[in-house]
């Protein structure tokens, strides 16, 4: 609880502001596997972690003090989200309004359980990595490695989107974009944007051209035929990353 209070006060000072619009927990304190790149849950029988109740209590204090307007979570599981919701109801704490998890063509695991919670409980997804660390822009196709790109700088560290079937899946998504005269990056971002459980899509860019391309994704349309083609690839290569 003390760490959360310290971190918030430090952020307010650094940002030179009186309050923060949305304050989120970055990842679970407990060993959940949600940020390990694995889809399955691996239970570790330990109680050596800060309880969600304590975390939410600290966040609630920040809201009551006017330092934070809204609170959210990141890289969380369905069980974790339900714990936050349960304690908010039982203890009359502030309710989480957002969850920031990875969501893209290569990792649609959010759809399995979390999507229903997001819709029914109004905990909107802020989808990060909509381009799969740049892989869904197509710039790494056929072994390409643009200089100073994320993979060029952090290849050994950033292997989340290099798996057995990811390259095959990316190539098929690339072909869909080509066949329908679409930019792959825009198609990938738009797909995230139109999901009913998504509140916003987090984009990133190191060049103005990339930023403009990403933003212009709002202007494209993915009709039923394109969505169906995307679905076929997902069935063929489900969550390769």
SEPA-376582 format. One line per 4 residues: number of its first residue (from 1); their letters; for each residue x, y, z of C-alpha. Coordinates in pm, 1 decimal. Layout:
<recs>
NUM> a> X Y Z  ... .
</recs>
This chain:
<recs>
1> xxxx> 0.0 0.0 0.0  285.2 236.6 84.8  453.4 168.1 -249.4  138.5 258.6 -442.8 .
5> xxxx> 97.1 583.3 -250.2  464.4 670.5 -304.1  448.4 589.9 -676.4  137.3 799.0 -732.0 .
9> xxxx> 278.6 1100.7 -545.5  599.6 1071.5 -745.2  404.9 1061.0 -1073.3  199.1 1365.0 -975.6 .
13> xxxx> 521.0 1552.4 -900.6  697.6 1443.1 -1220.3  394.6 1521.2 -1436.8  336.7 1852.6 -1257.7 .
17> xxxx> -34.3 1781.2 -1226.8  -291.9 1766.3 -947.9  -454.2 1442.1 -1056.7  -416.9 1144.4 -1290.7 .
21> xxxx> -705.2 1053.3 -1522.5  -638.1 679.0 -1526.7  -403.7 495.8 -1290.4  -336.5 130.5 -1366.3 .
25> xxxx> -162.4 -161.3 -1200.1  99.5 -281.6 -1450.3  77.1 -654.5 -1376.2  -33.0 -893.0 -1100.9 .
29> xxxx> 191.8 -918.5 -796.5  108.4 -1287.3 -766.1  271.1 -1546.3 -996.6  -7.8 -1582.2 -1255.5 .
33> xxxx> 182.6 -1641.7 -1578.5  -21.7 -1368.0 -1747.6  290.6 -1189.5 -1869.2  505.6 -1493.0 -1947.2 .
37> xxxx> 397.0 -1544.3 -2306.7  209.7 -1862.8 -2215.3  -162.9 -1920.5 -2257.4  -201.1 -2183.6 -1987.8 .
41> xxxx> -214.3 -2110.7 -1614.3  66.6 -2263.5 -1408.1  -22.5 -2263.9 -1041.1  248.0 -2193.9 -784.3 .
45> xxxx> 144.9 -2270.8 -429.0  265.5 -1955.3 -257.7  109.0 -1674.0 -60.0  412.8 -1450.0 -92.9 .
49> xxxx> 237.8 -1168.3 -274.7  35.9 -856.3 -199.0  -336.2 -929.9 -195.4  -565.0 -773.2 -453.9 .
53> xxxx> -775.9 -640.7 -168.2  -479.9 -442.1 -33.4  -393.3 -311.8 -380.0  -750.2 -203.9 -450.6 .
57> xxxx> -779.8 -45.0 -105.8  -472.6 167.1 -181.3  -607.9 267.9 -521.4  -942.5 353.0 -362.6 .
61> xxxx> -765.4 586.8 -119.1  -607.7 769.2 -414.0  -949.3 813.3 -574.3  -1101.7 940.2 -249.3 .
65> xxxx> -813.3 1185.3 -211.4  -877.7 1322.5 -559.7  -532.3 1223.2 -682.2  -672.8 970.8 -930.0 .
69> xxxx> -997.5 987.8 -1129.6  -1019.8 627.5 -1252.8  -834.5 304.2 -1186.8  -750.8 2.8 -1400.3 .
73> xxxx> -534.5 -306.7 -1430.6  -300.1 -463.6 -1683.9  -184.7 -811.3 -1788.7  -453.9 -960.1 -1567.9 .
77> xxxx> -648.5 -1285.5 -1577.7  -1022.3 -1350.7 -1554.0  -982.5 -1456.8 -1189.2  -791.0 -1140.2 -1109.3 .
81> xxxx> -1050.6 -915.2 -1271.6  -1328.1 -1083.5 -1074.9  -1134.8 -1032.4 -751.1  -1109.5 -658.8 -818.1 .
85> xxxx> -1481.8 -646.1 -895.2  -1572.9 -852.8 -589.6  -1381.4 -635.4 -344.4  -1512.8 -317.5 -504.8 .
89> xxxx> -1868.0 -437.8 -439.5  -1807.1 -583.7 -94.3  -1592.6 -301.4 44.4  -1750.8 -15.0 -151.2 .
93> xxxx> -1415.6 57.8 -315.3  -1367.8 233.7 -649.0  -1440.6 0.8 -942.2  -1184.6 -69.8 -1212.3 .
97> xxxx> -1282.7 70.7 -1552.2  -1006.3 -65.9 -1774.9  -782.7 -361.9 -1842.0  -470.9 -323.1 -2054.5 .
101> xxxx> -377.1 -659.1 -2207.1  -214.2 -769.1 -2530.8  -459.4 -823.2 -2816.4  -381.8 -876.5 -3183.8 .
105> xxxx> -410.8 -1127.8 -3469.1  -137.4 -1341.2 -3311.2  -276.5 -1336.5 -2958.6  -655.0 -1330.4 -2925.1 .
109> xxxx> -660.2 -1512.4 -2591.5  -849.7 -1217.5 -2438.5  -1157.4 -1337.2 -2624.3  -1178.0 -1666.4 -2436.0 .
113> xxxx> -1302.4 -1546.4 -2094.7  -1202.4 -1185.8 -2041.2  -1409.3 -1045.1 -2327.5  -1740.8 -1135.7 -2161.2 .
117> xxxx> -1628.4 -982.4 -1832.9  -1512.9 -667.3 -2013.1  -1851.2 -622.4 -2180.3  -2081.5 -718.8 -1893.2 .
121> xxxx> -1885.3 -538.2 -1620.9  -1781.7 -239.3 -1836.3  -1410.4 -295.2 -1786.0  -1295.1 -192.5 -2131.9 .
125> xxxx> -986.0 -338.6 -2293.8  -705.1 -99.3 -2380.4  -544.8 -327.0 -2637.8  -167.9 -308.1 -2644.9 .
129> xxxx> 64.6 -452.6 -2909.6  -203.4 -442.8 -3183.4  82.0 -487.9 -3432.9  256.9 -762.8 -3239.1 .
133> xxxx> 572.5 -559.4 -3173.9  575.5 -452.7 -3537.7  544.9 -799.3 -3688.6  193.6 -722.6 -3811.7 .
137> xxxx> 319.8 -424.0 -4007.9  493.0 -673.8 -4236.1  833.7 -512.1 -4193.3  996.2 -834.1 -4068.9 .
141> xxxx> 865.2 -1055.3 -4348.7  1105.3 -1289.7 -4527.3  1373.6 -1236.7 -4266.6  1394.6 -858.9 -4309.3 .
145> xxxx> 1547.4 -667.7 -4017.9  1513.9 -288.2 -4054.1  1798.1 -103.6 -3885.5  1713.3 38.1 -3541.7 .
149> xxxx> 1379.3 -142.8 -3534.8  1275.1 -305.1 -3207.9  1387.6 -648.5 -3324.5  1717.7 -510.1 -3449.7 .
153> xxxx> 1787.1 -351.4 -3111.6  1635.7 -615.3 -2881.1  1623.3 -936.8 -3085.4  1742.8 -1171.6 -2810.0 .
157> xxxx> 1513.5 -1016.7 -2548.9  1196.7 -972.0 -2755.2  1102.6 -1316.3 -2883.3  733.9 -1309.6 -2792.7 .
161> xxxx> 617.0 -1292.6 -3153.8  870.6 -1536.6 -3298.8  708.7 -1878.0 -3269.1  662.2 -2186.4 -3484.5 .
165> xxxx> 344.3 -2066.8 -3654.8  366.7 -1688.9 -3622.3  554.9 -1638.1 -3949.3  305.1 -1855.3 -4138.3 .
169> xxxx> 9.0 -1671.3 -3986.8  159.4 -1328.9 -4058.4  212.6 -1423.5 -4422.4  -152.2 -1523.4 -4458.7 .
173> xxxx> -273.5 -1201.5 -4295.5  -41.6 -1014.3 -4531.2  -203.7 -1187.9 -4827.4  -552.4 -1088.4 -4708.2 .
177> xxxx> -443.8 -725.2 -4688.7  -293.8 -743.6 -5037.3  -600.7 -911.7 -5186.0  -832.1 -644.1 -5046.7 .
181> xxxx> -595.6 -355.1 -5118.9  -540.6 -280.6 -4750.3  -239.1 -185.9 -4544.2  -165.1 -478.2 -4307.7 .
185> xxxx> -92.1 -253.0 -4009.2  -418.3 -64.7 -4059.5  -611.8 -388.4 -4099.6  -464.1 -523.3 -3776.0 .
189> xxxx> -539.6 -207.1 -3577.4  -890.3 -174.0 -3718.4  -970.7 -533.3 -3625.1  -887.8 -452.9 -3262.2 .
193> xxxx> -1081.8 -125.9 -3267.4  -1411.4 -277.1 -3380.5  -1432.4 -545.1 -3111.5  -1721.4 -479.9 -2867.5 .
197> xxxx> -1498.3 -531.2 -2562.0  -1231.9 -281.5 -2675.0  -1237.5 75.2 -2541.6  -919.9 192.8 -2714.6 .
201> xxxx> -621.4 63.3 -2908.5  -273.0 164.2 -2797.5  -51.9 248.6 -3094.1  318.5 322.8 -3102.3 .
205> xxxx> 541.9 478.3 -3364.6  902.4 593.6 -3400.0  845.8 775.4 -3729.1  583.1 1027.3 -3838.0 .
209> xxxx> 494.7 806.4 -4136.5  416.4 516.7 -3904.5  203.4 738.8 -3681.6  -0.4 866.7 -3975.3 .
213> xxxx> -52.3 513.3 -4104.3  -170.0 394.4 -3764.0  -408.0 684.7 -3710.8  -555.2 651.2 -4060.9 .
217> xxxx> -671.1 300.0 -3969.7  -989.2 464.3 -3837.3  -1089.4 538.2 -4195.5  -1082.6 184.5 -4334.5 .
221> xxxx> -1367.9 -64.9 -4335.6  -1343.8 -437.2 -4268.6  -1652.5 -590.8 -4425.3  -1795.0 -933.5 -4343.6 .
225> xxxx> -1591.9 -1101.8 -4615.8  -1262.9 -972.9 -4475.7  -1362.6 -1062.6 -4120.0  -1449.2 -1413.5 -4237.4 .
229> xxxx> -1106.3 -1451.2 -4401.8  -937.6 -1332.0 -4081.6  -1141.6 -1588.3 -3889.0  -1026.5 -1868.5 -4118.5 .
233> xxxx> -662.0 -1790.1 -4049.2  -726.3 -1772.0 -3676.0  -880.5 -2119.5 -3687.3  -579.4 -2244.8 -3880.0 .
237> xxxx> -323.6 -2079.5 -3652.5  -501.9 -2005.6 -3320.9  -301.4 -1776.3 -3091.6  45.5 -1866.2 -3224.3 .
241> x> 196.8 -1612.6 -2984.6 .
</recs>
